[in-house]
């Protein structure tokens, strides 16, 4: 039973290609390619191929979902601009 569970787990690497990253994010490769081309997701090109760092994707997902990062102190608020 344990061997079956291990076989079903996706090996998540720190640097992923478009197929691995799309599977990690749960979207199609075509959609991820478009997002990367438009600069919507953090990505970089190595040669002519898109690459994705897992840590940057995790931070991006946290940001988009409204999760506050541990390095940000929620008690410190930005000053509000004065109305004109």
N, C-alpha and C positions, 0 to 999 in steps of 0.2 A: 504493500500500500504506500509506503514512504517513497519508493522509487517512482510510482505514478505521480505523486504530488511534486516531486522534484522535476520530473519531465515536463510538467505543465507550467512551471514557473518560467517567466521570461528573464533571461539574463540581461540585467540593466547595467550598461556601461556608463562611465562618466562622459565619454564622447560617443555620440550615436550618429549613424547615418539617417537618411530621411525615412527609411522603412522602419528602423528601430524606434526612432522618435515618434513617428506617427502611431505606432502600436502602443508606445508608452502613454501618449496623450489620448489615445482612443479615437483618433480621427483618421481620415483617409490620407494616403500619401500625396494625392493631388491637392487636397486642401492645405496640408502642411507646406507643400512646395509654394503654393500661392501666398500663404502667410509669410514665409521666409522671404520671398521675392519682394513683398510689399513692406518688409520691415516690421511686421506685426508681432512676430515671435523673435526672441534672441537667437541668432544663428550666425554662422560664418562660413565662408567658402574655403575649402582646402582644394586647390586646383580648381576644377570646375564643378565640384560636388559640395552640396550643403552638408554641414556638420552642426550638431547641437550638443551643448554641454548640459548634462542632467541637472547640475546645480543651478544653472541659469534658468532652465525651464521650470524647476521647482519654485524659484524665487518669482518668476514671471506669473506662474499660476497663483501663488500666494497673493501677489499684488492685484491680479485681476479679480480674485475672489474676495478681496477685502480683508485678508488675514494680515494682522499686524506683525511685522518681523520682530524678533527678540531684541535686535539692536536699537529699535526705536522705542523711546520712553513715551507711552501714551499720556503721561501726566504733563509733559512739556508740549504746550500748544503754540502754534505759530501766531504771531500778532496779526490782528485783523486790520486790513486797510481802512482808513477813514473814508466815509462817504463824502462825495463831492457835491 
